[in-house]
Amino acid sequence: MAKSGKRRTRTSPPATALASTITTSSTSSSTNREETASPSPDILPELIALIASRLTTLEDFFALVAACRAYRAHLPLSSSNLASQGPLLLIHQKASASEALYHVPLRRILRFRLPRTPVAVAHGRRSPTCFSRLFTPKEVTLTCFHSFGCRVAIRNIFTASRPEFRICHLLTGERARLPHPPTPIGCVLFSGDLVLAFMPRHRYISYCCIGDAQWQVAWCDEGYHPYSLMFVKGTLYALIYPNYRLAVVELNNNSMVLSFLEDELSARTVPDSSVALLAECHGEILLIVRTKLYHVFKWQSGEKKWASTDSLGGCSLFFNRHEFAGCLGPDHPGVRRDCLYFTGNFGYWSEYSLVDRSLHEILADYPGRPLREDCFPLAWVLPSIC
């Protein structure tokens, strides 16, 4: 992404107000006239999708959709039509107690509606910091986000009422409410209607299909603990602690059936006291290991081992702290090639280049940003993964 603004405070342009889930204010006043108009004779209908694929902001895309009813048949919400959309951050605005989408390359705010419970505090106490919520005996409400592409799991925890767990697609507005998982949650995964929730280094995985009345809990055999999970082409893979061996996972009612793909000798890729994350890029299984630097390994299925690489083929990977949030292809507007992007604490996100091994920490600075001492979540939203 553009390097300007690193480690410095920047002022965002005026926010663009959007109606409905995401739309533009400039098109709403003339909807009736424009919807009945015919496509411009200068633009062939078959070229509309090509034009949409070159647009880099959601305002422009939805303005094109709203410009003419005849265009809509050619502009479904698809990865190809949104191919050039830049990465967004789901952020919190303290003044309005609401969420917004922050366009990272342009440093612009897109306003939209996200159903949620505002951050609130029981008994009239102040909003908690990361540390005060650990030591304050009074109950508070804290919202956490887990995202992949445009889907977001929204959890309200530390609440006086029952905790909430919701799934929302930020572009279509589709949403579902699930019962809160019966086990502690650190990470959430999506695969179609299946939702997985787990805590790294614990023996269990909670899973539930949208529409189910309750979650099921699957347990590993004694001595095995899922550390990182990843769906690749519908197959669930796990990095199993303590030896960090790669395994295929089958959920069988209350059991996790593990089929290991490597032996313990080849699992020494992960040093002690490091962080290991599974990721996916164009159907390939990746392992990201953080020591003092980041290292990337590709799974060689034929040789059944990890192979170190310094290239992602120009692609870039996105993580919500330690959760994989998606992969963007080469030459994506506003994104540097062969980079890893992470959300961090207190409104910061970071960019790590596999090419020159540089690490840049950037503040998502925008009007209404919470104070540094407040703990608030950030999550990547990638419109082209829809």
Beta strands, then each sheet from edge to edge (+ up, - down):
strand 1: 88-93
strand 2: 98-103
strand 3: 108-111
strand 4: 142-148
strand 5: 151-157
strand 6: 164-169
strand 7: 175-178
strand 8: 187-191
strand 9: 194-198
strand 10: 204-209
strand 11: 216-219
strand 12: 225-232
strand 13: 235-241
strand 14: 245-252
strand 15: 255-260
strand 16: 275-281
strand 17: 284-290
strand 18: 294-300
strand 19: 305-309
strand 20: 316-320
strand 21: 323-328
strand 22: 339-343
strand 23: 348-353
strand 24: 359-363
strand 25: 379-381
sheet 1: 3+ 2- 1+ 25-
sheet 2: 4+ 5- 6+ 7-
sheet 3: 8+ 9- 10+ 11-
sheet 4: 12+ 13- 14+ 15-
sheet 5: 16+ 17- 18+ 19-
sheet 6: 21+ 20- 22- 23+ 24-
end
